[in-house]
């Protein structure tokens, strides 16, 4: 007879308590899974809170657009004031270098820190007084004026010419070969004058001028159709323009695309002596000279 003493039971026999422990382990496992989910939820709560706070910190789309537009307009004003400005060409006085309705970019960096226009530069400058005739500017509407202010539309009300003489230069038209001379050195202008155009063509006749301090002598490349310094000799200012009236130097034609190009600087101006008394030529023609104001 087998003993009924529990202690005498076969160790390998099924045991209720052992089964209960196993079940408890299963319960514990189930509890562990349940506990992990709760912890995850608790851990996820701050993330959801952070996402919520991030969404609350973002600007609405329409406000973002306004901010971006304000920044863009501010940048445009800075660029216009310090670096670049767009202009259009209203007349044919600079043909064939610049054509009517060309859109050009003028850079101002070259004239920073005491830099000044050089001989051969094509410059845009403010009207020094009475140079702009009627019908030489496009009518400006309210929108156009606003766009010009921000530098988003080519500006009008200015002139564009080539610098021939700078402060202290002696400029004469013309020598025995019909050439403009600067400080006694004849200019080879064939690279930019209209084909067949004489350097002294157009109104104004011959001239003999000394460029005053802080002023410039300017002429158009289309000499026969350019109301430049020659035409204004007898007016207040003597045909010269103040350096302070210069907005900047033309460096790029951007429109139309077929004419897009970088503006070159003629090499012929590199040979001009700085001293008006140096290398004076005897073949200059001084008929009917016009002396500038001093």
NORPEMO-V972481 format. One record per residue. RES is the residue in one small letter. PHI is phi in whole degrees, -180 to 180 (* if undefined). PSI is psi as a letter, one per 40 degrees, with the letter a starting at -180 (NA if undefined). OMEGA is omega in degrees with one decimal (none if undefined). Layout:
# NORPEMO-V972481
{{RES PHI PSI OMEGA} {RES PHI PSI OMEGA}}
This chain:
# NORPEMO-V972481
{{x * h 179.9} {x -81 i 178.8} {x -75 i 178.0} {x -91 e -179.7} {x -71 h -179.1} {x -59 d -178.1} {x -71 e -179.4} {x -90 e -177.9} {x -67 i 178.5} {x -66 h -179.1} {x -61 d -179.0} {x -84 e -178.0} {x -73 i 177.5} {x -59 i -177.0} {x -131 h -177.7} {x -62 d -178.3} {x -68 d -179.8} {x -67 d 177.2} {x -61 d 179.6} {x -64 d 177.7} {x -62 d 177.8} {x -60 d 178.5} {x -64 d 179.0} {x -65 d 176.0} {x -63 d 177.6} {x -64 d 178.8} {x -64 d 179.0} {x -64 d 177.6} {x -61 d 179.5} {x -64 d 178.6} {x -66 d 179.9} {x -65 d 178.8} {x -65 d 179.4} {x -61 d 180.0} {x -64 d -179.7} {x -64 d -179.8} {x -63 d 179.7} {x -63 d -179.7} {x -64 d 179.3} {x -60 d 179.9} {x -62 d -179.9} {x -65 d -179.9} {x -69 d -177.8} {x -75 d -176.6} {x -59 d 179.3} {x -62 d 179.8} {x -63 d 178.3} {x -65 d 178.7} {x -67 d -179.8} {x -66 d 177.7} {x -62 d 179.3} {x -63 d 179.5} {x -65 d 180.0} {x -63 d 179.2} {x -65 d 179.7} {x -67 d -178.1} {x -83 e -178.5} {x -80 i 175.7} {x -79 i 172.1} {x -61 i -175.9} {x -56 d -176.6} {x -66 d 177.0} {x -71 d 177.1} {x -62 d 179.1} {x -62 d 179.6} {x -63 d 179.8} {x -63 d -179.7} {x -65 d 178.1} {x -64 d 178.9} {x -63 d 178.0} {x -65 d -179.8} {x -64 d 179.6} {x -67 d 176.9} {x -62 d 177.7} {x -65 d 178.9} {x -63 d 178.9} {x -65 d 179.2} {x -64 d 178.7} {x -60 d -179.5} {x -65 d -175.8} {x -73 d -170.7} {x -115 d -168.7} {x -122 c -171.2} {x -133 i 173.0} {x -149 i -179.1} {x -97 i 177.7} {x -140 i 171.7} {x -116 i -178.2} {x -99 h -175.2} {x -93 e -175.9} {x -139 i -176.8} {x -101 f -176.8} {x -70 e 179.7} {x -113 e 176.1} {x -61 i -4.1} {x -93 e 179.1} {x -65 d 177.5} {x -129 h -177.2} {x -106 i 178.2} {x -56 h 179.3} {x 73 e 169.2} {x -61 i 173.2} {x -105 h -174.9} {x -124 i 173.4} {x -111 h -179.8} {x -113 h 178.7} {x -103 i -174.8} {x -112 e -174.3} {x -64 d -176.6} {x -60 d -175.8} {x -105 e 173.6} {x -75 i 170.3} {x 52 f 175.2} {x 88 e 177.7} {x -67 i -177.8} {x -133 i 178.3} {x -56 i 179.8} {x -113 i 175.2} {x -58 h 179.6} {x 95 e 177.5} {x -65 i 167.6} {x -96 h -173.1} {x -121 i 170.6} {x -102 h -177.8} {x -142 i 177.2} {x -70 i 176.7} {x -62 h -179.4} {x -73 e 177.4} {x 134 g 175.1} {x 82 e 179.5} {x -79 d -178.3} {x -83 h 178.1} {x -86 i 178.1} {x -65 i 176.8} {x 80 e -179.7} {x -97 e 177.3} {x -126 i 177.2} {x -75 i 175.2} {x -63 h -176.4} {x -106 h 174.9} {x -92 a -179.3} {x -62 d -179.5} {x -67 d 179.8} {x -61 d 179.7} {x -62 d 179.4} {x -65 d 179.2} {x -66 d 176.1} {x -61 d -179.0} {x -60 d -178.8} {x -86 e 179.6} {x 77 e -178.0} {x -99 e 177.8} {x -142 h -179.1} {x -57 h -175.4} {x -84 i 174.4} {x -115 a 177.7} {x 78 e 178.7} {x -128 i 176.7} {x -122 i 177.3} {x -133 h -179.9} {x -146 i 176.2} {x -99 h 177.9} {x -75 h 177.6} {x -104 d 179.6} {x -134 i 177.4} {x -115 i -177.0} {x -45 h 176.6} {x 88 e -177.9} {x -77 i 174.2} {x -107 h -175.0} {x -111 h -174.3} {x -134 i 169.2} {x -127 h 1.4} {x -142 i 175.8} {x -83 a -175.3} {x -63 e 179.5} {x -102 e 176.8} {x 77 f -177.2} {x -101 i 170.8} {x -72 h 174.6} {x -119 i 175.8} {x -125 h -176.5} {x 54 f 176.7} {x 86 e -178.3} {x -100 h 179.1} {x -69 i 180.0} {x -92 h 169.4} {x -93 h -174.6} {x -103 e -175.5} {x -66 d -176.2} {x -78 e -176.9} {x -133 e 176.2} {x -71 i 175.4} {x -58 i 179.4} {x -53 h 179.7} {x 82 e -177.8} {x -83 h 176.1} {x -76 i -178.8} {x -56 d -178.4} {x -100 e -177.5} {x -67 i 176.0} {x 99 a -177.7} {x -72 i 178.0} {x 110 d 178.3} {x 64 a 178.6} {x -79 i 179.4} {x -153 i 179.3} {x -147 h -172.4} {x -131 i 170.0} {x -112 h -176.1} {x -79 h -179.1} {x -69 i 179.0} {x -63 h 175.9} {x 63 f 177.4} {x -135 i -175.7} {x -134 i 170.6} {x -110 h -174.0} {x -125 i 178.6} {x -144 i 176.9} {x -86 i 179.1} {x -74 d 175.9} {x -99 g -167.3} {x -56 d -177.1} {x -72 e -177.1} {x -133 f -178.3} {x -130 h 175.3} {x -87 g -173.4} {x -106 a -175.6} {x -56 d -178.0} {x -61 d -175.2} {x -70 d -172.7} {x -105 e -179.1} {x -58 d -176.5} {x -83 e -178.2} {x -99 i 174.3} {x -55 h -175.9} {x 101 e 174.5} {x 67 e -179.7} {x 91 e 179.2} {x -89 i 176.0} {x -118 h 178.2} {x -67 i 177.0} {x -58 d -178.6} {x -66 e 179.0} {x -83 e -178.2} {x -76 h 178.6} {x -83 d -178.9} {x 173 a -176.3} {x -106 h 177.2} {x -69 h 179.0} {x -130 e -176.4} {x -155 h 168.2} {x -97 h -173.2} {x -109 e -177.8} {x -152 h -1.2} {x -69 i -176.0} {x -61 d -179.9} {x -65 e -179.8} {x -113 e -179.1} {x -60 h -176.9} {x -166 i 174.3} {x -89 h -179.1} {x -79 h -179.2} {x -86 i 174.4} {x -105 h -176.9} {x -61 h -178.8} {x -71 d -176.4} {x -62 d 179.9} {x -78 e -178.7} {x -70 e -176.1} {x -94 e -178.1} {x -73 h 176.5} {x -71 i -177.8} {x -74 d -176.5} {x -93 h 179.9} {x -60 d -178.0} {x -88 e -177.0} {x -87 h 170.4} {x 56 f 178.2} {x -72 h -179.0} {x -96 i 180.0} {x -92 e -176.0} {x -98 e 178.5} {x -79 i 178.6} {x -101 h -176.9} {x -117 f 178.9} {x -62 h 177.1} {x 51 f -179.2} {x -68 i 176.6} {x -122 h -179.8} {x -88 h 179.0} {x -80 i 175.8} {x -73 i -179.1} {x -108 NA none}}
